[in-house]
Amino acid sequence: MMETFQKATLIFTVIGAINWGLIGFFDFNLVESLFGEASMLPKIVYAIVGICGLINIGILFNHFETNNK
């Protein structure tokens, strides 16, 4: 179950990274183009991606601690 949760958070983090890449390279915001700029949905997606990124930081450090033991 935990592995599924970790994969889900990683998927959201990758989606966020792809969106930032599109913004940086092409000035194209995929999330806002899908859900609309004035909608609350982009903010919800950004919040989910941010939380997943923080969770992945915790997983990363936990992984380092586990390998060092």
Backbone as XML, in Angstrom:
<?xml version="1.0"?>
<chain id="A" units="angstrom">
  <residue number="1" name="MET">
    <atom name="N" x="0.821" y="-1.195" z="0.000"/>
    <atom name="CA" x="0.000" y="0.000" z="0.000"/>
    <atom name="C" x="0.869" y="1.265" z="0.000"/>
  </residue>
  <residue number="2" name="MET">
    <atom name="N" x="1.927" y="1.256" z="0.797"/>
    <atom name="CA" x="2.803" y="2.428" z="0.866"/>
    <atom name="C" x="3.496" y="2.655" z="-0.473"/>
  </residue>
  <residue number="3" name="GLU">
    <atom name="N" x="3.860" y="1.593" z="-1.152"/>
    <atom name="CA" x="4.529" y="1.740" z="-2.449"/>
    <atom name="C" x="3.587" y="2.403" z="-3.455"/>
  </residue>
  <residue number="4" name="THR">
    <atom name="N" x="2.315" y="2.054" z="-3.415"/>
    <atom name="CA" x="1.327" y="2.672" z="-4.302"/>
    <atom name="C" x="1.196" y="4.159" z="-3.997"/>
  </residue>
  <residue number="5" name="PHE">
    <atom name="N" x="1.162" y="4.514" z="-2.719"/>
    <atom name="CA" x="1.088" y="5.919" z="-2.308"/>
    <atom name="C" x="2.314" y="6.685" z="-2.797"/>
  </residue>
  <residue number="6" name="GLN">
    <atom name="N" x="3.491" y="6.085" z="-2.653"/>
    <atom name="CA" x="4.722" y="6.740" z="-3.093"/>
    <atom name="C" x="4.721" y="6.942" z="-4.606"/>
  </residue>
  <residue number="7" name="LYS">
    <atom name="N" x="4.246" y="5.961" z="-5.337"/>
    <atom name="CA" x="4.189" y="6.099" z="-6.798"/>
    <atom name="C" x="3.195" y="7.183" z="-7.203"/>
  </residue>
  <residue number="8" name="ALA">
    <atom name="N" x="2.066" y="7.251" z="-6.509"/>
    <atom name="CA" x="1.071" y="8.281" z="-6.821"/>
    <atom name="C" x="1.637" y="9.674" z="-6.571"/>
  </residue>
  <residue number="9" name="THR">
    <atom name="N" x="2.322" y="9.854" z="-5.446"/>
    <atom name="CA" x="2.913" y="11.168" z="-5.164"/>
    <atom name="C" x="4.001" y="11.502" z="-6.177"/>
  </residue>
  <residue number="10" name="LEU">
    <atom name="N" x="4.750" y="10.510" z="-6.593"/>
    <atom name="CA" x="5.785" y="10.745" z="-7.597"/>
    <atom name="C" x="5.170" y="11.153" z="-8.939"/>
  </residue>
  <residue number="11" name="ILE">
    <atom name="N" x="4.059" y="10.536" z="-9.302"/>
    <atom name="CA" x="3.385" y="10.895" z="-10.559"/>
    <atom name="C" x="2.954" y="12.354" z="-10.531"/>
  </residue>
  <residue number="12" name="PHE">
    <atom name="N" x="2.348" y="12.795" z="-9.419"/>
    <atom name="CA" x="1.938" y="14.203" z="-9.322"/>
    <atom name="C" x="3.137" y="15.140" z="-9.368"/>
  </residue>
  <residue number="13" name="THR">
    <atom name="N" x="4.239" y="14.740" z="-8.760"/>
    <atom name="CA" x="5.443" y="15.566" z="-8.784"/>
    <atom name="C" x="5.998" y="15.670" z="-10.200"/>
  </residue>
  <residue number="14" name="VAL">
    <atom name="N" x="5.971" y="14.582" z="-10.936"/>
    <atom name="CA" x="6.442" y="14.592" z="-12.322"/>
    <atom name="C" x="5.520" y="15.464" z="-13.184"/>
  </residue>
  <residue number="15" name="ILE">
    <atom name="N" x="4.218" y="15.371" z="-12.960"/>
    <atom name="CA" x="3.284" y="16.232" z="-13.690"/>
    <atom name="C" x="3.614" y="17.705" z="-13.437"/>
  </residue>
  <residue number="16" name="GLY">
    <atom name="N" x="3.900" y="18.042" z="-12.188"/>
    <atom name="CA" x="4.279" y="19.418" z="-11.865"/>
    <atom name="C" x="5.574" y="19.831" z="-12.549"/>
  </residue>
  <residue number="17" name="ALA">
    <atom name="N" x="6.541" y="18.913" z="-12.581"/>
    <atom name="CA" x="7.815" y="19.216" z="-13.234"/>
    <atom name="C" x="7.624" y="19.427" z="-14.737"/>
  </residue>
  <residue number="18" name="ILE">
    <atom name="N" x="6.799" y="18.610" z="-15.345"/>
    <atom name="CA" x="6.525" y="18.773" z="-16.781"/>
    <atom name="C" x="5.841" y="20.104" z="-17.035"/>
  </residue>
  <residue number="19" name="ASN">
    <atom name="N" x="4.894" y="20.460" z="-16.187"/>
    <atom name="CA" x="4.209" y="21.741" z="-16.353"/>
    <atom name="C" x="5.193" y="22.905" z="-16.234"/>
  </residue>
  <residue number="20" name="TRP">
    <atom name="N" x="6.092" y="22.842" z="-15.244"/>
    <atom name="CA" x="7.087" y="23.914" z="-15.099"/>
    <atom name="C" x="8.038" y="23.955" z="-16.294"/>
  </residue>
  <residue number="21" name="GLY">
    <atom name="N" x="8.372" y="22.797" z="-16.827"/>
    <atom name="CA" x="9.205" y="22.766" z="-18.033"/>
    <atom name="C" x="8.511" y="23.425" z="-19.205"/>
  </residue>
  <residue number="22" name="LEU">
    <atom name="N" x="7.229" y="23.134" z="-19.375"/>
    <atom name="CA" x="6.464" y="23.765" z="-20.455"/>
    <atom name="C" x="6.379" y="25.274" z="-20.268"/>
  </residue>
  <residue number="23" name="ILE">
    <atom name="N" x="6.220" y="25.713" z="-19.032"/>
    <atom name="CA" x="6.176" y="27.154" z="-18.759"/>
    <atom name="C" x="7.528" y="27.782" z="-19.085"/>
  </residue>
  <residue number="24" name="GLY">
    <atom name="N" x="8.607" y="27.147" z="-18.647"/>
    <atom name="CA" x="9.943" y="27.712" z="-18.856"/>
    <atom name="C" x="10.373" y="27.739" z="-20.316"/>
  </residue>
  <residue number="25" name="PHE">
    <atom name="N" x="10.083" y="26.660" z="-21.028"/>
    <atom name="CA" x="10.550" y="26.576" z="-22.420"/>
    <atom name="C" x="9.609" y="27.234" z="-23.421"/>
  </residue>
  <residue number="26" name="PHE">
    <atom name="N" x="8.315" y="27.120" z="-23.198"/>
    <atom name="CA" x="7.352" y="27.556" z="-24.213"/>
    <atom name="C" x="6.334" y="28.580" z="-23.714"/>
  </residue>
  <residue number="27" name="ASP">
    <atom name="N" x="6.461" y="29.013" z="-22.449"/>
    <atom name="CA" x="5.501" y="29.938" z="-21.853"/>
    <atom name="C" x="4.073" y="29.398" z="-22.001"/>
  </residue>
  <residue number="28" name="PHE">
    <atom name="N" x="3.928" y="28.082" z="-21.777"/>
    <atom name="CA" x="2.644" y="27.403" z="-21.905"/>
    <atom name="C" x="2.324" y="26.688" z="-20.605"/>
  </residue>
  <residue number="29" name="ASN">
    <atom name="N" x="1.235" y="27.085" z="-19.960"/>
    <atom name="CA" x="0.823" y="26.480" z="-18.706"/>
    <atom name="C" x="-0.256" y="25.440" z="-19.005"/>
  </residue>
  <residue number="30" name="LEU">
    <atom name="N" x="0.112" y="24.187" z="-18.970"/>
    <atom name="CA" x="-0.794" y="23.094" z="-19.309"/>
    <atom name="C" x="-1.970" y="23.013" z="-18.345"/>
  </residue>
  <residue number="31" name="VAL">
    <atom name="N" x="-1.714" y="23.184" z="-17.056"/>
    <atom name="CA" x="-2.774" y="23.075" z="-16.055"/>
    <atom name="C" x="-3.833" y="24.152" z="-16.279"/>
  </residue>
  <residue number="32" name="GLU">
    <atom name="N" x="-3.406" y="25.378" z="-16.475"/>
    <atom name="CA" x="-4.366" y="26.459" z="-16.697"/>
    <atom name="C" x="-5.065" y="26.324" z="-18.035"/>
  </residue>
  <residue number="33" name="SER">
    <atom name="N" x="-4.400" y="25.771" z="-19.035"/>
    <atom name="CA" x="-5.062" y="25.591" z="-20.323"/>
    <atom name="C" x="-6.113" y="24.480" z="-20.251"/>
  </residue>
  <residue number="34" name="LEU">
    <atom name="N" x="-5.900" y="23.497" z="-19.382"/>
    <atom name="CA" x="-6.882" y="22.420" z="-19.229"/>
    <atom name="C" x="-8.078" y="22.836" z="-18.383"/>
  </residue>
  <residue number="35" name="PHE">
    <atom name="N" x="-7.829" y="23.592" z="-17.308"/>
    <atom name="CA" x="-8.882" y="23.887" z="-16.343"/>
    <atom name="C" x="-9.348" y="25.339" z="-16.363"/>
  </residue>
  <residue number="36" name="GLY">
    <atom name="N" x="-8.656" y="26.200" z="-17.073"/>
    <atom name="CA" x="-9.025" y="27.613" z="-17.133"/>
    <atom name="C" x="-8.301" y="28.417" z="-16.068"/>
  </residue>
  <residue number="37" name="GLU">
    <atom name="N" x="-7.953" y="29.648" z="-16.411"/>
    <atom name="CA" x="-7.192" y="30.497" z="-15.494"/>
    <atom name="C" x="-8.015" y="30.930" z="-14.292"/>
  </residue>
  <residue number="38" name="ALA">
    <atom name="N" x="-9.279" y="31.242" z="-14.504"/>
    <atom name="CA" x="-10.109" y="31.800" z="-13.433"/>
    <atom name="C" x="-10.698" y="30.720" z="-12.530"/>
  </residue>
  <residue number="39" name="SER">
    <atom name="N" x="-10.498" y="29.471" z="-12.879"/>
    <atom name="CA" x="-11.078" y="28.370" z="-12.106"/>
    <atom name="C" x="-10.254" y="28.100" z="-10.848"/>
  </residue>
  <residue number="40" name="MET">
    <atom name="N" x="-10.886" y="27.484" z="-9.866"/>
    <atom name="CA" x="-10.181" y="27.064" z="-8.642"/>
    <atom name="C" x="-9.394" y="25.773" z="-8.876"/>
  </residue>
  <residue number="41" name="LEU">
    <atom name="N" x="-9.711" y="25.046" z="-9.937"/>
    <atom name="CA" x="-9.057" y="23.756" z="-10.175"/>
    <atom name="C" x="-7.543" y="23.854" z="-10.335"/>
  </residue>
  <residue number="42" name="PRO">
    <atom name="N" x="-7.012" y="24.841" z="-11.063"/>
    <atom name="CA" x="-5.541" y="24.935" z="-11.123"/>
    <atom name="C" x="-4.905" y="25.110" z="-9.743"/>
  </residue>
  <residue number="43" name="LYS">
    <atom name="N" x="-5.521" y="25.900" z="-8.884"/>
    <atom name="CA" x="-4.978" y="26.096" z="-7.536"/>
    <atom name="C" x="-4.994" y="24.787" z="-6.753"/>
  </residue>
  <residue number="44" name="ILE">
    <atom name="N" x="-6.046" y="24.008" z="-6.931"/>
    <atom name="CA" x="-6.131" y="22.711" z="-6.263"/>
    <atom name="C" x="-5.049" y="21.770" z="-6.788"/>
  </residue>
  <residue number="45" name="VAL">
    <atom name="N" x="-4.867" y="21.757" z="-8.103"/>
    <atom name="CA" x="-3.825" y="20.911" z="-8.700"/>
    <atom name="C" x="-2.451" y="21.343" z="-8.199"/>
  </residue>
  <residue number="46" name="TYR">
    <atom name="N" x="-2.187" y="22.655" z="-8.164"/>
    <atom name="CA" x="-0.899" y="23.147" z="-7.682"/>
    <atom name="C" x="-0.686" y="22.764" z="-6.223"/>
  </residue>
  <residue number="47" name="ALA">
    <atom name="N" x="-1.732" y="22.844" z="-5.419"/>
    <atom name="CA" x="-1.617" y="22.476" z="-4.004"/>
    <atom name="C" x="-1.296" y="20.984" z="-3.862"/>
  </residue>
  <residue number="48" name="ILE">
    <atom name="N" x="-1.974" y="20.158" z="-4.633"/>
    <atom name="CA" x="-1.720" y="18.712" z="-4.585"/>
    <atom name="C" x="-0.297" y="18.403" z="-5.017"/>
  </residue>
  <residue number="49" name="VAL">
    <atom name="N" x="0.154" y="19.036" z="-6.097"/>
    <atom name="CA" x="1.523" y="18.816" z="-6.578"/>
    <atom name="C" x="2.527" y="19.269" z="-5.527"/>
  </residue>
  <residue number="50" name="GLY">
    <atom name="N" x="2.288" y="20.402" z="-4.884"/>
    <atom name="CA" x="3.190" y="20.892" z="-3.844"/>
    <atom name="C" x="3.259" y="19.950" z="-2.652"/>
  </residue>
  <residue number="51" name="ILE">
    <atom name="N" x="2.117" y="19.471" z="-2.213"/>
    <atom name="CA" x="2.090" y="18.523" z="-1.087"/>
    <atom name="C" x="2.817" y="17.237" z="-1.465"/>
  </residue>
  <residue number="52" name="CYS">
    <atom name="N" x="2.583" y="16.758" z="-2.677"/>
    <atom name="CA" x="3.267" y="15.539" z="-3.129"/>
    <atom name="C" x="4.773" y="15.741" z="-3.213"/>
  </residue>
  <residue number="53" name="GLY">
    <atom name="N" x="5.199" y="16.932" z="-3.630"/>
    <atom name="CA" x="6.629" y="17.228" z="-3.653"/>
    <atom name="C" x="7.233" y="17.169" z="-2.263"/>
  </residue>
  <residue number="54" name="LEU">
    <atom name="N" x="6.534" y="17.722" z="-1.274"/>
    <atom name="CA" x="7.018" y="17.677" z="0.101"/>
    <atom name="C" x="7.064" y="16.242" z="0.624"/>
  </residue>
  <residue number="55" name="ILE">
    <atom name="N" x="6.068" y="15.461" z="0.284"/>
    <atom name="CA" x="6.059" y="14.048" z="0.681"/>
    <atom name="C" x="7.243" y="13.326" z="0.055"/>
  </residue>
  <residue number="56" name="ASN">
    <atom name="N" x="7.532" y="13.632" z="-1.212"/>
    <atom name="CA" x="8.664" y="12.982" z="-1.887"/>
    <atom name="C" x="10.003" y="13.376" z="-1.273"/>
  </residue>
  <residue number="57" name="ILE">
    <atom name="N" x="10.107" y="14.587" z="-0.753"/>
    <atom name="CA" x="11.331" y="14.970" z="-0.047"/>
    <atom name="C" x="11.519" y="14.075" z="1.172"/>
  </residue>
  <residue number="58" name="GLY">
    <atom name="N" x="10.429" y="13.855" z="1.915"/>
    <atom name="CA" x="10.491" y="12.968" z="3.070"/>
    <atom name="C" x="10.863" y="11.550" z="2.682"/>
  </residue>
  <residue number="59" name="ILE">
    <atom name="N" x="10.286" y="11.063" z="1.596"/>
    <atom name="CA" x="10.603" y="9.718" z="1.116"/>
    <atom name="C" x="12.075" y="9.635" z="0.711"/>
  </residue>
  <residue number="60" name="LEU">
    <atom name="N" x="12.580" y="10.671" z="0.059"/>
    <atom name="CA" x="13.977" y="10.702" z="-0.373"/>
    <atom name="C" x="14.920" y="10.603" z="0.819"/>
  </residue>
  <residue number="61" name="PHE">
    <atom name="N" x="14.669" y="11.424" z="1.852"/>
    <atom name="CA" x="15.549" y="11.382" z="3.019"/>
    <atom name="C" x="15.403" y="10.073" z="3.786"/>
  </residue>
  <residue number="62" name="ASN">
    <atom name="N" x="14.195" y="9.527" z="3.839"/>
    <atom name="CA" x="13.983" y="8.240" z="4.482"/>
    <atom name="C" x="14.747" y="7.149" z="3.734"/>
  </residue>
  <residue number="63" name="HIS">
    <atom name="N" x="14.764" y="7.234" z="2.419"/>
    <atom name="CA" x="15.485" y="6.271" z="1.587"/>
    <atom name="C" x="16.991" y="6.347" z="1.867"/>
  </residue>
  <residue number="64" name="PHE">
    <atom name="N" x="17.517" y="7.560" z="2.013"/>
    <atom name="CA" x="18.938" y="7.722" z="2.311"/>
    <atom name="C" x="19.280" y="7.138" z="3.671"/>
  </residue>
  <residue number="65" name="GLU">
    <atom name="N" x="18.425" y="7.382" z="4.658"/>
    <atom name="CA" x="18.669" y="6.845" z="6.009"/>
    <atom name="C" x="18.627" y="5.325" z="6.012"/>
  </residue>
  <residue number="66" name="THR">
    <atom name="N" x="17.700" y="4.744" z="5.253"/>
    <atom name="CA" x="17.557" y="3.292" z="5.192"/>
    <atom name="C" x="18.786" y="2.662" z="4.540"/>
  </residue>
  <residue number="67" name="ASN">
    <atom name="N" x="19.329" y="3.297" z="3.513"/>
    <atom name="CA" x="20.500" y="2.745" z="2.823"/>
    <atom name="C" x="21.780" y="2.879" z="3.646"/>
  </residue>
  <residue number="68" name="ASN">
    <atom name="N" x="21.843" y="3.848" z="4.548"/>
    <atom name="CA" x="23.040" y="4.060" z="5.348"/>
    <atom name="C" x="23.126" y="3.124" z="6.544"/>
  </residue>
  <residue number="69" name="LYS">
    <atom name="N" x="22.051" y="2.437" z="6.880"/>
    <atom name="CA" x="22.057" y="1.549" z="8.044"/>
    <atom name="C" x="22.613" y="0.202" z="7.695"/>
  </residue>
</chain>
